[in-house]
Amino acid sequence: MTVNYESPKDGVALITLSRPDKLNAFNRQLRQDLTAAVGRASADDAIRAVVVTGEGRAFCAGADVSAAHEMGNVEDVLNTEYAGFLNAVSSMPKPVIAAINGPAAGIGMTLALTCDLRVMGEGAYLMSAFSNIGLVPDGGLSFLLTREIGYARAYQLAIEAEKVDAARAVAWGLVNRVVADEAVLADALDWAASLSERAPVALGLTKRAFRAAAQEGLKNAAAYEAMLQRQAITTEDCAEGVAALFQKRKPAFKGK
């Protein structure tokens, strides 16, 4: 299994991405296992709050480019396998807290921002890394970032793939709180336990109300990104970006 599921506190589910040797980057198995884990937490009436984190030194490094052969039609995969767990997080009537214990890059950043609440370690960072390998943000990140920090900042982060450290992330409203790296999971679990004692129906309806107010157009944005990603992934620049990543060199993009 690439995901660990447990209930360390009454009423709280802890979902841990478990590919630490790959910095918890997504392959097909992780996509499937995370979808199942989120569905399990959503369906369990005994669970009233959920924490999502990563094993080891990363939250999630994005998609595993070494497993690109598993993608097939990238647009279809984004609209089914990735949308499966992202939509489940946003639609379940329970608060979901991201415990960002390290880098959250690419689709890992999307996952973190899809969660309702976020606790971030002082040494962690967020990064829209897609442009480094000639791709576009996906999973709904264009919508999520623009909603949180406005078009100009969001576009800059997307095209420059700049790392957003914890201090800026909390100042910009991308995360709720920043704690010491070693305290991230404990803080998130304590927060989840506190929320689990509140009226679950009220929390669910409140989430539904605020999601409806804030996320008008999210599904359309994610589907549009998927269509653009299908174009981007076939370019020579994307192939060059991936090759440069593996060869640990600067890519030479040619606009093709």
C-alpha positions in Angstrom: 0.0 0.0 0.0 1.1 3.5 -0.8 -1.2 5.1 1.8 -1.4 4.4 5.5 -4.8 4.8 7.2 -5.3 5.0 10.9 -7.4 6.6 13.6 -4.9 7.9 16.3 -7.6 9.9 18.1 -11.3 9.3 18.6 -13.2 10.7 15.7 -10.1 11.5 13.6 -8.7 9.7 10.6 -5.0 10.1 9.6 -4.2 9.5 6.0 -0.5 9.4 5.2 1.0 9.3 1.7 3.6 6.6 1.9 6.2 6.7 -0.9 8.9 8.3 1.1 11.7 7.2 -1.2 9.9 9.2 -4.0 9.0 12.1 -1.7 5.4 10.8 -1.9 5.1 11.6 -5.6 2.0 10.2 -7.3 2.0 7.1 -9.4 -1.1 5.2 -10.3 -1.1 3.1 -7.2 -0.9 6.1 -4.9 -3.8 7.8 -6.8 -5.9 4.7 -6.3 -5.0 4.2 -2.7 -5.6 7.8 -1.8 -9.0 7.8 -3.4 -9.9 4.7 -1.4 -8.6 6.2 1.8 -10.5 9.4 1.4 -13.6 7.5 0.5 -13.2 5.4 3.6 -12.9 8.4 5.9 -15.9 10.1 4.3 -18.1 7.0 4.6 -17.2 6.2 8.3 -19.7 7.9 10.6 -17.3 7.5 13.5 -14.8 9.8 11.7 -15.6 13.5 12.1 -12.3 15.1 11.0 -9.5 14.0 8.7 -5.7 14.8 8.6 -3.7 14.3 5.4 0.1 14.2 5.5 3.2 12.7 4.0 5.6 10.1 5.3 9.3 11.2 5.7 10.6 14.6 4.7 8.0 15.6 2.1 4.2 16.2 2.0 4.1 15.4 -1.7 6.6 16.2 -4.5 3.9 16.1 -7.2 3.5 13.5 -10.0 6.2 10.9 -10.3 7.7 11.7 -13.7 9.5 8.3 -13.7 6.0 6.7 -13.9 4.9 8.9 -16.8 4.2 5.7 -18.8 1.2 5.1 -16.5 -0.5 8.3 -17.5 -1.8 7.3 -21.0 -4.1 10.1 -22.0 -3.2 12.7 -19.4 -6.5 14.6 -19.8 -8.5 11.5 -18.9 -6.2 10.6 -16.0 -6.6 14.1 -14.5 -10.3 14.1 -15.0 -10.8 10.7 -13.4 -7.9 9.5 -11.1 -6.8 12.8 -9.8 -10.2 14.4 -9.7 -11.4 11.3 -7.8 -9.6 12.1 -4.6 -9.5 15.9 -5.0 -13.3 16.0 -5.4 -13.7 13.6 -2.5 -11.7 15.9 -0.2 -13.7 18.9 -1.2 -17.1 17.3 -1.1 -17.0 15.2 2.1 -19.0 16.7 4.9 -16.0 16.7 7.3 -13.1 19.1 7.8 -9.9 17.9 6.1 -6.6 19.3 7.4 -3.4 19.2 5.4 -0.4 18.7 7.7 2.3 20.1 5.4 5.4 18.5 6.8 7.8 19.3 3.9 7.7 20.2 0.2 4.2 20.3 -1.4 5.0 20.7 -5.1 3.0 20.4 -8.3 -0.2 18.3 -7.7 1.0 18.0 -4.1 0.4 21.7 -3.8 -3.0 21.3 -5.4 -3.8 18.6 -2.8 -2.7 20.8 0.1 -4.8 23.7 -1.1 -7.8 21.5 -1.8 -7.9 20.6 1.9 -10.1 22.8 4.1 -7.4 23.8 6.6 -3.6 23.8 6.5 -0.9 23.5 9.1 2.6 24.0 7.7 6.1 23.3 9.1 8.6 26.2 9.3 10.9 24.4 6.9 8.2 23.4 4.4 7.4 25.1 1.1 4.7 25.2 -1.6 5.7 25.2 -5.2 3.9 25.2 -8.5 6.7 23.3 -10.3 4.9 22.5 -13.5 6.7 25.1 -15.7 10.1 23.6 -14.8 9.2 20.7 -17.1 7.1 22.5 -19.7 3.7 21.8 -18.2 0.8 23.8 -16.9 -0.8 23.6 -13.3 -3.4 21.0 -13.0 -6.0 19.5 -10.6 -7.6 22.9 -10.2 -4.5 24.8 -9.0 -5.1 27.7 -11.4 -8.4 28.3 -9.7 -7.3 27.6 -6.1 -4.2 29.9 -6.3 -6.1 32.7 -8.1 -8.8 32.6 -5.5 -6.4 32.7 -2.6 -3.8 35.2 -3.7 -5.1 36.9 -6.8 -4.2 36.6 -10.5 -0.9 38.5 -10.6 0.8 36.6 -7.7 -0.8 33.3 -8.8 0.4 33.7 -12.4 3.9 34.7 -11.3 4.2 31.6 -9.0 3.0 29.4 -11.8 5.4 30.6 -14.5 8.4 31.1 -12.3 8.0 27.9 -10.2 9.0 29.9 -7.1 9.1 28.3 -3.7 6.7 29.8 -1.2 8.2 29.4 2.3 6.0 29.1 5.4 6.3 32.7 6.4 4.9 33.9 3.0 2.4 31.1 2.8 0.7 32.2 6.1 1.0 35.9 5.3 -0.7 35.3 2.0 -3.5 33.2 3.5 -2.4 30.0 1.8 -2.1 28.2 5.1 -3.8 28.8 8.5 -0.9 28.3 10.8 2.8 27.7 10.9 4.5 25.5 13.6 7.9 23.9 14.2 8.6 21.1 11.7 8.5 18.5 14.4 5.1 19.7 15.7 3.2 19.7 12.4 1.4 16.4 12.7 0.7 16.7 16.4 -0.7 20.2 15.9 -2.9 19.0 13.0 -4.2 16.0 15.0 -5.0 18.1 18.0 -6.9 20.5 15.8 -8.8 17.7 14.1 -9.7 16.2 17.5 -11.0 19.6 18.7 -13.1 19.9 15.5 -14.4 16.4 16.0 -16.1 17.5 19.2 -18.2 20.1 17.4 -21.6 19.5 15.8 -20.8 17.3 12.8 -24.0 18.2 10.8 -23.3 21.9 11.3 -19.7 21.6 10.3 -20.7 19.6 7.2 -23.4 22.1 6.2 -21.0 25.0 6.8 -18.4 23.4 4.6 -21.0 22.9 1.9 -22.0 26.6 2.1 -18.5 28.0 2.0 -17.4 25.6 -0.7 -20.3 26.7 -2.8 -19.5 30.3 -2.3 -15.8 30.0 -3.0 -15.6 27.2 -5.6 -17.9 28.3 -8.3 -16.1 27.3 -11.5 -13.5 24.9 -9.9 -14.6 21.8 -11.8 -14.6 23.8 -15.1 -11.1 25.2 -14.3 -9.8 21.7 -13.5 -11.2 20.2 -16.7 -9.8 23.1 -18.8 -6.4 22.6 -17.2 -6.6 18.9 -18.1 -7.2 19.8 -21.8 -4.3 22.2 -21.8 -2.0 19.7 -20.1 -2.8 17.2 -22.8 -1.3 19.7 -25.3 1.6 20.6 -23.1 2.7 17.1 -22.4 3.3 16.3 -26.1 5.7 19.2 -26.6 9.4 18.9 -27.1 9.9 21.4 -24.3 8.2 19.0 -21.9 10.4 16.1 -23.0 13.4 18.4 -22.5 12.2 19.5 -19.1 11.8 15.9 -17.9 15.2 14.9 -19.3 16.9 17.9 -17.6 15.2 17.0 -14.3 16.7 13.5 -14.4 20.1 14.7 -15.6 20.2 17.5 -13.0 20.8 20.3 -15.5 19.1 23.4 -16.6 16.6 22.8 -19.4 17.1 24.4 -22.8 13.5 25.1 -23.9 12.9 25.9 -27.6 9.2 26.7 -27.7 8.3 23.6 -29.6 
